[in-house]
Amino acid sequence: MGGIRKAFLLGAGLGTRLRPLTESLPKPLVPVWNRPLLSYALDHLIRDLAVEAFAVNTHHCAEAYAEAYPESRYRGRPILFRHEPVLLDTAGGIDNLRDWLPSEESFIVYNGDILTDLPLGPALAAHQSRRDLVTMILRSEGAERRVGFDEASGRVVDLRGLLAPDWPHRYQFTGIYLVSPAFLDWLRPGQIESVILPMVEAIRAGERIGGVVIDEGVWSDLGDRQSYLEALKILASGFPRGEKSARPCPRLSSEAEIAEGVEIDAFSSIGPGARVGEGASLKASVLWPGAIVEAGARLDGVVVRGGVESRVSRKTSISEPKSRNHVTE
């Protein structure tokens, strides 16, 4: 079985559900235990599929990608950052990479805002053995079970209720899918649209859009504040799959200033340049690089962005700056 050489990671979204954290940072770059969320996806693809090259589409705060990956490389592998001045959606994003995508072998598309270690090998094996046009990776459980799937045939029979709304067997789409180069023929050049629409057209025409259900491992969509904080617990549990990350990064930066008497639970993380005053307490909270927490503050489920001084003494959502000037952009 051959591998997958190229992967396209979706990084151009606006991250509206995670605001204000994404006001000055794309969602795939939000720090998760002091590493960009995107880096976990890159490690996953290297570990499971030996991917050799990556492409990431950009739009919102595109310059932040260059700051995070100044050499446009990760672990010796090149990253192409393809800017979209106008958001092209998923199908448009793929179409915009025609010159980079392989012409005779499959590639993989991966949402840039998920944290997962589900095994990718079984999906590749199914994709290649069945010769699917597209193979969607699915989960049995999830909040958005909108994919109708026939396990007996391995075919996707409905997407978003557009083809068979009464189909009883529904699954969560993980945002990861393997794509044959022939699928590019179903894309309309220059069109801004979701990849779901050409998939629906292909199914209607009798083409094979396949699926594979993989319930192993962890899968989380870091779409909102709560799921972002839940990622702390995922990492503390031994992610990924009980092995150490290929790119370890301490959750408590050695470049942070932590005063005496500070209580920090096993889930919280503190970024470089952050300062925590004496007697403060952190529970399931995240301090971004440069964040400031005053002495005696009690943080429970709080995210403090860089340069934001927190005087939180109760449970709160996302701590807000006292003025816009306190936020490091």
Secondary structure, 3 states (H helix, E strand, C coil): CCCCCEEEEECCCCCHHHCCCCCCCCHHHCECCCCEHHHHHHHHHHHHHCCCEEEEEECCCCHHHHHHCCCCEECCEEEEEEECCCCCHHHHHHHCCCCCCCCCCCEEEEECCEEECCCCHHHHHHHHHHCCCEEEEEECCCCCEEEEEECCCCEEEEECCCCCCCCCCEEEEEEEEEECHHHHHHCCCCCCCCCHHHHHHHHHCCCCEEEEECCCCCEEECCCHHHHHHHHHHHHCCCCCCCCCCCCCCCECCCCEECCCCEECCCCEECCCCEECCCCEEECCEECCCCEECCCCEEECCEECCCCEECCCCCCCECCCCCHHHCCC
